[in-house]
Amino acid sequence: MEYKLLDLTFTSDQLRAFSNALERAEIEVSEGDPLDGENVNAYLDNQQDVETAKKMWHQIQGVMYVR
């Protein structure tokens, strides 16, 4: 299934990824876990989520500013 947000179309998987990315970024910021050997992979995953969320948010904002 696809969802239309302004002039952008996202699949349900993309919206779920965006939502998860924002949630995980919030958790990372609020908990502020130290970066040690055990959570390096989680940290890197979170950074990828943050970048994904930022890219999608910039797409959304770009459409909002055009209008």
N, CA, C and O atoms as a printed pandas DataFrame, in Angstrom:
     atom_number atom_name residue_name chain_id  residue_number  x_coord  y_coord  z_coord
0              1         N          MET        A               1    0.840   -1.178    0.000
1              2        CA          MET        A               1    0.000    0.000    0.000
2              3         C          MET        A               1    0.886    1.243    0.000
3              4         O          MET        A               1    1.948    1.256    0.622
4              5         N          GLU        A               2    0.447    2.277   -0.694
5              6        CA          GLU        A               2    1.185    3.533   -0.735
6              7         C          GLU        A               2    0.371    4.630   -0.074
7              8         O          GLU        A               2   -0.860    4.628   -0.107
8              9         N          TYR        A               3    1.081    5.555    0.519
9             10        CA          TYR        A               3    0.447    6.686    1.185
10            11         C          TYR        A               3    0.956    7.970    0.556
11            12         O          TYR        A               3    2.140    8.084    0.237
12            13         N          LYS        A               4    0.069    8.935    0.379
13            14        CA          LYS        A               4    0.458   10.211   -0.215
14            15         C          LYS        A               4    0.550   11.246    0.894
15            16         O          LYS        A               4   -0.392   11.444    1.661
16            17         N          LEU        A               5    1.700   11.902    0.966
17            18        CA          LEU        A               5    1.905   12.965    1.946
18            19         C          LEU        A               5    2.325   14.187    1.154
19            20         O          LEU        A               5    3.419   14.223    0.590
20            21         N          LEU        A               6    1.456   15.190    1.109
21            22        CA          LEU        A               6    1.660   16.338    0.235
22            23         C          LEU        A               6    1.814   15.795   -1.188
23            24         O          LEU        A               6    0.926   15.094   -1.673
24            25         N          ASP        A               7    2.907   16.102   -1.855
25            26        CA          ASP        A               7    3.097   15.585   -3.217
26            27         C          ASP        A               7    4.022   14.383   -3.259
27            28         O          ASP        A               7    4.446   13.965   -4.336
28            29         N          LEU        A               8    4.340   13.822   -2.097
29            30        CA          LEU        A               8    5.257   12.687   -2.036
30            31         C          LEU        A               8    4.474   11.411   -1.787
31            32         O          LEU        A               8    3.483   11.417   -1.057
32            33         N          THR        A               9    4.910   10.335   -2.382
33            34        CA          THR        A               9    4.283    9.039   -2.171
34            35         C          THR        A               9    5.278    8.129   -1.468
35            36         O          THR        A               9    6.409    7.959   -1.921
36            37         N          PHE        A              10    4.842    7.546   -0.354
37            38        CA          PHE        A              10    5.680    6.633    0.408
38            39         C          PHE        A              10    4.976    5.296    0.532
39            40         O          PHE        A              10    3.753    5.241    0.658
40            41         N          THR        A              11    5.742    4.221    0.498
41            42        CA          THR        A              11    5.162    2.916    0.787
42            43         C          THR        A              11    4.999    2.805    2.298
43            44         O          THR        A              11    5.582    3.587    3.049
44            45         N          SER        A              12    4.215    1.846    2.736
45            46        CA          SER        A              12    4.036    1.653    4.174
46            47         C          SER        A              12    5.369    1.303    4.833
47            48         O          SER        A              12    5.617    1.696    5.973
48            49         N          ASP        A              13    6.236    0.563    4.120
49            50        CA          ASP        A              13    7.556    0.229    4.665
50            51         C          ASP        A              13    8.401    1.481    4.869
51            52         O          ASP        A              13    9.107    1.597    5.870
52            53         N          GLN        A              14    8.333    2.417    3.926
53            54        CA          GLN        A              14    9.103    3.651    4.062
54            55         C          GLN        A              14    8.598    4.481    5.240
55            56         O          GLN        A              14    9.393    5.032    6.002
56            57         N          LEU        A              15    7.283    4.570    5.388
57            58        CA          LEU        A              15    6.734    5.326    6.513
58            59         C          LEU        A              15    7.072    4.663    7.837
59            60         O          LEU        A              15    7.366    5.344    8.819
60            61         N          ARG        A              16    7.030    3.342    7.866
61            62        CA          ARG        A              16    7.399    2.612    9.082
62            63         C          ARG        A              16    8.869    2.866    9.411
63            64         O          ARG        A              16    9.220    3.086   10.571
64            65         N          ALA        A              17    9.727    2.838    8.391
65            66        CA          ALA        A              17   11.157    3.101    8.594
66            67         C          ALA        A              17   11.371    4.519    9.110
67            68         O          ALA        A              17   12.201    4.745    9.990
68            69         N          PHE        A              18   10.628    5.466    8.569
69            70        CA          PHE        A              18   10.733    6.860    9.007
70            71         C          PHE        A              18   10.313    6.993   10.462
71            72         O          PHE        A              18   10.997    7.636   11.258
72            73         N          SER        A              19    9.189    6.384   10.803
73            74        CA          SER        A              19    8.693    6.422   12.181
74            75         C          SER        A              19    9.685    5.769   13.137
75            76         O          SER        A              19    9.985    6.314   14.199
76            77         N          ASN        A              20   10.190    4.600   12.753
77            78        CA          ASN        A              20   11.171    3.902   13.591
78            79         C          ASN        A              20   12.446    4.715   13.737
79            80         O          ASN        A              20   13.039    4.763   14.814
80            81         N          ALA        A              21   12.867    5.357   12.644
81            82        CA          ALA        A              21   14.088    6.160   12.682
82            83         C          ALA        A              21   13.935    7.310   13.668
83            84         O          ALA        A              21   14.838    7.580   14.460
84            85         N          LEU        A              22   12.797    7.982   13.619
85            86        CA          LEU        A              22   12.572    9.095   14.546
86            87         C          LEU        A              22   12.523    8.599   15.981
87            88         O          LEU        A              22   13.081    9.223   16.883
88            89         N          GLU        A              23   11.854    7.477   16.186
89            90        CA          GLU        A              23   11.747    6.918   17.535
90            91         C          GLU        A              23   13.120    6.523   18.068
91            92         O          GLU        A              23   13.454    6.821   19.215
92            93         N          ARG        A              24   13.910    5.856   17.241
93            94        CA          ARG        A              24   15.229    5.413   17.689
94            95         C          ARG        A              24   16.158    6.600   17.915
95            96         O          ARG        A              24   16.981    6.577   18.830
96            97         N          ALA        A              25   16.036    7.629   17.095
97            98        CA          ALA        A              25   16.858    8.825   17.287
98            99         C          ALA        A              25   16.509    9.483   18.618
99           100         O          ALA        A              25   17.393    9.948   19.338
100          101         N          GLU        A              26   15.229    9.522   18.938
101          102        CA          GLU        A              26   14.780   10.104   20.211
102          103         C          GLU        A              26   15.330    9.303   21.382
103          104         O          GLU        A              26   15.778    9.874   22.377
104          105         N          ILE        A              27   15.296    7.980   21.263
105          106        CA          ILE        A              27   15.831    7.121   22.327
106          107         C          ILE        A              27   17.322    7.386   22.500
107          108         O          ILE        A              27   17.809    7.495   23.625
108          109         N          GLU        A              28   18.044    7.491   21.390
109          110        CA          GLU        A              28   19.489    7.734   21.449
110          111         C          GLU        A              28   19.777    9.054   22.157
111          112         O          GLU        A              28   20.683    9.132   22.987
112          113         N          VAL        A              29   19.011   10.086   21.834
113          114        CA          VAL        A              29   19.236   11.403   22.429
114          115         C          VAL        A              29   18.871   11.397   23.905
115          116         O          VAL        A              29   19.596   11.952   24.731
116          117         N          SER        A              30   17.747   10.769   24.239
117          118        CA          SER        A              30   17.274   10.834   25.622
118          119         C          SER        A              30   18.111    9.972   26.567
119          120         O          SER        A              30   18.326   10.348   27.719
120          121         N          GLU        A              31   18.580    8.828   26.090
121          122        CA          GLU        A              31   19.339    7.950   26.973
122          123         C          GLU        A              31   20.813    8.336   27.030
123          124         O          GLU        A              31   21.456    8.183   28.069
124          125         N          GLY        A              32   21.347    8.834   25.924
125          126        CA          GLY        A              32   22.738    9.253   25.890
126          127         C          GLY        A              32   23.714    8.165   26.306
127          128         O          GLY        A              32   24.665    8.432   27.040
128          129         N          ASP        A              33   23.487    6.937   25.843
129          130        CA          ASP        A              33   24.368    5.821   26.202
130          131         C          ASP        A              33   25.803    6.099   25.777
131          132         O          ASP        A              33   26.033    6.637   24.694
132          133         N          PRO        A              34   26.766    5.741   26.612
133          134        CA          PRO        A              34   28.161    5.887   26.192
134          135         C          PRO        A              34   28.456    4.916   25.047
135          136         O          PRO        A              34   27.862    3.841   24.965
136          137         N          LEU        A              35   29.357    5.298   24.185
137          138        CA          LEU        A              35   29.714    4.448   23.054
138          139         C          LEU        A              35   30.812    3.485   23.487
139          140         O          LEU        A              35   31.971    3.873   23.629
140          141         N          ASP        A              36   30.435    2.227   23.696
141          142        CA          ASP        A              36   31.432    1.221   24.049
142          143         C          ASP        A              36   31.334    0.061   23.069
143          144         O          ASP        A              36   30.500    0.078   22.165
144          145         N          GLY        A              37   32.179   -0.943   23.245
145          146        CA          GLY        A              37   32.242   -2.054   22.303
146          147         C          GLY        A              37   30.916   -2.762   22.105
147          148         O          GLY        A              37   30.646   -3.272   21.018
148          149         N          GLU        A              38   30.085   -2.802   23.136
149          150        CA          GLU        A              38   28.836   -3.564   23.046
150          151         C          GLU        A              38   27.761   -2.847   22.249
151          152         O          GLU        A              38   26.896   -3.496   21.661
152          153         N          ASN        A              39   27.797   -1.520   22.218
153          154        CA          ASN        A              39   26.708   -0.840   21.511
154          155         C          ASN        A              39   27.171   -0.059   20.284
155          156         O          ASN        A              39   26.458    0.822   19.804
156          157         N          VAL        A              40   28.365   -0.379   19.774
157          158        CA          VAL        A              40   28.835    0.292   18.559
158          159         C          VAL        A              40   27.889    0.014   17.393
159          160         O          VAL        A              40   27.526    0.932   16.657
160          161         N          ASN        A              41   27.487   -1.249   17.219
161          162        CA          ASN        A              41   26.590   -1.581   16.111
162          163         C          ASN        A              41   25.243   -0.894   16.265
163          164         O          ASN        A              41   24.684   -0.399   15.287
164          165         N          ALA        A              42   24.724   -0.860   17.471
165          166        CA          ALA        A              42   23.451   -0.176   17.707
166          167         C          ALA        A              42   23.593    1.312   17.396
167          168         O          ALA        A              42   22.697    1.928   16.819
168          169         N          TYR        A              43   24.735    1.876   17.790
169          170        CA          TYR        A              43   24.975    3.296   17.516
170          171         C          TYR        A              43   25.014    3.551   16.009
171          172         O          TYR        A              43   24.412    4.505   15.516
172          173         N          LEU        A              44   25.726    2.690   15.286
173          174        CA          LEU        A              44   25.824    2.865   13.839
174          175         C          LEU        A              44   24.464    2.689   13.175
175          176         O          LEU        A              44   24.121    3.436   12.259
176          177         N          ASP        A              45   23.685    1.705   13.631
177          178        CA          ASP        A              45   22.329    1.527   13.110
178          179         C          ASP        A              45   21.511    2.780   13.357
179          180         O          ASP        A              45   20.777    3.233   12.479
180          181         N          ASN        A              46   21.639    3.341   14.553
181          182        CA          ASN        A              46   20.882    4.536   14.895
182          183         C          ASN        A              46   21.288    5.709   14.002
183          184         O          ASN        A              46   20.437    6.484   13.568
184          185         N          GLN        A              47   22.581    5.837   13.730
185          186        CA          GLN        A              47   23.033    6.926   12.862
186          187         C          GLN        A              47   22.429    6.775   11.467
187          188         O          GLN        A              47   22.059    7.764   10.835
188          189         N          GLN        A              48   22.333    5.536   10.992
189          190        CA          GLN        A              48   21.711    5.295    9.691
190          191         C          GLN        A              48   20.236    5.679    9.744
191          192         O          GLN        A              48   19.718    6.286    8.806
192          193         N          ASP        A              49   19.561    5.329   10.832
193          194        CA          ASP        A              49   18.156    5.693   10.996
194          195         C          ASP        A              49   17.989    7.209   11.003
195          196         O          ASP        A              49   17.063    7.743   10.392
196          197         N          VAL        A              50   18.889    7.890   11.695
197          198        CA          VAL        A              50   18.814    9.354   11.770
198          199         C          VAL        A              50   18.981    9.953   10.376
199          200         O          VAL        A              50   18.248   10.867    9.998
200          201         N          GLU        A              51   19.942    9.438    9.615
201          202        CA          GLU        A              51   20.168    9.957    8.262
202          203         C          GLU        A              51   18.950    9.698    7.373
203          204         O          GLU        A              51   18.554   10.562    6.590
204          205         N          THR        A              52   18.361    8.514    7.495
205          206        CA          THR        A              52   17.160    8.190    6.720
206          207         C          THR        A              52   16.033    9.149    7.075
207          208         O          THR        A              52   15.355    9.675    6.192
208          209         N          ALA        A              53   15.835    9.372    8.361
209          210        CA          ALA        A              53   14.775   10.273    8.810
210          211         C          ALA        A              53   15.021   11.692    8.298
211          212         O          ALA        A              53   14.093   12.364    7.849
212          213         N          LYS        A              54   16.266   12.141    8.367
213          214        CA          LYS        A              54   16.587   13.495    7.897
214          215         C          LYS        A              54   16.295   13.637    6.410
215          216         O          LYS        A              54   15.718   14.636    5.982
216          217         N          LYS        A              55   16.690   12.642    5.622
217          218        CA          LYS        A              55   16.465   12.707    4.175
218          219         C          LYS        A              55   14.973   12.777    3.871
219          220         O          LYS        A              55   14.535   13.583    3.050
220          221         N          MET        A              56   14.194   11.925    4.540
221          222        CA          MET        A              56   12.753   11.922    4.290
222          223         C          MET        A              56   12.135   13.235    4.752
223          224         O          MET        A              56   11.251   13.771    4.084
224          225         N          TRP        A              57   12.589   13.758    5.887
225          226        CA          TRP        A              57   12.043   15.010    6.406
226          227         C          TRP        A              57   12.378   16.158    5.454
227          228         O          TRP        A              57   11.541   17.033    5.232
228          229         N          HIS        A              58   13.582   16.169    4.890
229          230        CA          HIS        A              58   13.947   17.222    3.938
230          231         C          HIS        A              58   13.077   17.134    2.686
231          232         O          HIS        A              58   12.713   18.160    2.111
232          233         N          GLN        A              59   12.742   15.916    2.263
233          234        CA          GLN        A              59   11.842   15.761    1.116
234          235         C          GLN        A              59   10.490   16.380    1.441
235          236         O          GLN        A              59    9.929   17.128    0.640
236          237         N          ILE        A              60    9.977   16.065    2.617
237          238        CA          ILE        A              60    8.667   16.578    3.027
238          239         C          ILE        A              60    8.721   18.100    3.126
239          240         O          ILE        A              60    7.833   18.783    2.617
240          241         N          GLN        A              61    9.745   18.632    3.770
241          242        CA          GLN        A              61    9.871   20.079    3.938
242          243         C          GLN        A              61   10.023   20.777    2.592
243          244         O          GLN        A              61    9.483   21.865    2.390
244          245         N          GLY        A              62   10.758   20.156    1.672
245          246        CA          GLY        A              62   10.936   20.754    0.354
246          247         C          GLY        A              62    9.607   20.969   -0.341
247          248         O          GLY        A              62    9.395   21.999   -0.980
248          249         N          VAL        A              63    8.716   20.005   -0.218
249          250        CA          VAL        A              63    7.393   20.139   -0.827
250          251         C          VAL        A              63    6.585   21.204   -0.094
251          252         O          VAL        A              63    5.848   21.966   -0.721
252          253         N          MET        A              64    6.718   21.262    1.227
253          254        CA          MET        A              64    5.964   22.248    2.004
254          255         C          MET        A              64    6.380   23.671    1.625
255          256         O          MET        A              64    5.532   24.557    1.519
256          257         N          TYR        A              65    7.680   23.892    1.423
257          258        CA          TYR        A              65    8.159   25.237    1.111
258          259         C          TYR        A              65    7.797   25.671   -0.299
259          260         O          TYR        A              65    7.668   26.864   -0.572
260          261         N          VAL        A              66    7.633   24.707   -1.194
261          262        CA          VAL        A              66    7.283   25.042   -2.574
262          263         C          VAL        A              66    5.881   25.623   -2.639
263          264         O          VAL        A              66    5.606   26.496   -3.462
264          265         N          ARG        A              67    5.000   25.150   -1.785
265          266        CA          ARG        A              67    3.597   25.580   -1.832
266          267         C          ARG        A              67    3.413   26.977   -1.323
267          268         O          ARG        A              67    2.291   27.483   -1.299
